[in-house]
Amino acid sequence: MKKFLCASAFALLFIIGGASCSKTCNCKTYLDGEVVSETSFDNEGGKKCSDYNTVIVIDGHKTGMECH
């Protein structure tokens, strides 16, 4: 039973870790609330994709880059 629990815990951590360590960031660039471009890049800097966000909201309209 202990081996099964250990294997299950390891598998769960592996799945969660793999999902959160995506190496590709998908970004949208907004200008006055309109998407003007979509880009993707390899994230090799060890940052989260959201660390590259530069979006500001003025009167409910996004301007800047938003990455996921």
N, C-alpha and C positions, 0 to 999 in steps of 0.2 A: 504494500500500500504506500509506503514511504517513497519508493522508486517512482510509482505512478504520479504522486503529488509533485515530486521534484521535477519530473519530466514535463508535467502539465504547466508548472510555474515557469520553467525555462522556455517552453514553447510560447506561452503568453507574453513573456518579456521580449522574446525574439520578434514576435508579430508586432507588438506595440513599438518597439525600437525601430524596426524596419519601416514602419509607416510614418514615423515622425522624422526620419532622416532622409527625406527626399533630396536628391541632388539637383533637381531641376526646379527652377522657380518660374511660374507663369505670371506675367504681369500685364496689367492694362494701364494705359495712359489716358487720363481724362483731361478735357479742357472745357470748362464751363458746363460740366455735367454730361458731356458727350464723350464716348470712347473714340479716341483718335488713332490708337494703335494697340496691338497686342503683341507681346514678345515673350520669349522663353530664353533662359540662360542657365548654364551649369553653375550651381552654387558650390564652389569648392572652398569658400572662405570659412566654413564652419558656422556661419550665421543662420538664423531662421530667415525664411523668405520674407516674412513680415517686417524684418529689420530694414529692408530696403524701401519700405513705404514712405512716400513723401506727400501724401494726399492732404489737402486742406479743404474745408467745406465753407463756402461763402453763400449765404442765402439758399442753402440746401443743394448747392451745385458743387460737385467734386472737381478739383483741379490738382493734377499731379499723378504720381505713379502708385499703383496698388498691386502688391504681389502676394501670391499664395503658393 
